[in-house]
């Protein structure tokens, strides 16, 4: 099992829109993630002061990135989020420490 993380920025004044969108993430997007070869075990998104941090535990990070880059579901979601995020490309983060 691998762990990967990313960061995004919410556009000024769009924080409530971002949180509202994530109160009802569409089933078609979740299905695209879960039906992929990534074998996602856990996927959480955190937000503070307009900075979004996502962390996943999964078997195949490249399969997940493939869904994010190539799936129709992700493209639809990106369209919805385009006016909410400052950039639709996540910054992938390197893990530098893990306690357990």
N, C-alpha and C positions, 0 to 999 in steps of 0.2 A: 504494500500500500504506500503510495506517495502522497505528499502534501504539497499543494501549489497555492499561490496567492496572487491577487492583483489589486490595483488601486485605480480609482476613477475620481473625477471631480464633478460636482454638481454645479450647474450654472447659478450665478447670483439670483436669488429670489425664487429658486425652483426646488428648494429642499422639501417643502410640503408635497409638491407634485411627485417627487421621487419616492417619498415614503408612501404616498397614496397608491402609486403604481405597484409597489411591492406588497401592499395589503392583499392584492388579488392577482398574483402572477398567473398568467394564462396557462391552462392545462396543456395546451399544445406546445408551449415552450418547455415546461417541465418534462413532458413526454419525450421531446427531442433530446434532452439531456440524459434522461434515464434509459432511453432505448439505444443510446450510442454504445460503442465499444469501450467507453471510458470507465464503466463500472463504478459510478460515483457512490461512495459510501456516505459521505457527508458534504454538504455545501451550505455555507453560511455567508451572509452579507451583513456587514456592520457599517454604521454611518455616524459621523460626528462632525459638526460644523462644516458640512458640505464635502467632506472627504469620505469616500466609500472604500471599504476594504472587504474583499471577498477571499474566502479560504475554502479549499476543497481537499478532501481526502478521497483518492481514487486510484484505480489500477493503471490507467493509461492517460497521462496528461496530454499527449499528442492527439489522441482521439477526441478529448474534450475541446482542445483548441481547434480541431477540424470542424466540430459542430459550431463553434463560435464564428469561424471564418467562412463556412460554406453552407450552412443549413438555411432553408427558407424560414424556419421558425425564428432563428436568431436574427435574420434580416428583418422580419416583421417587428420583432421586439426593438431592434436598433432604431427602426423608423419611429416607433412610439417614444423612445428615449432621446431622440436627436435634439429636441428642443430643451431637454432637461439636463443633459450632460454637456460639459464643455468640449469633450472629445469622445467619440465612440470607441476609440482604441484603448484597451486597458494597458496599464503599465504593469508588466509581470514582475513580481518581487522575488528576490533570492532569499531563501531561508538561511538565517545566520546563527540561529540558536533554537534548540528544542530541549525542554526539560524531560518530557516523557513522550 
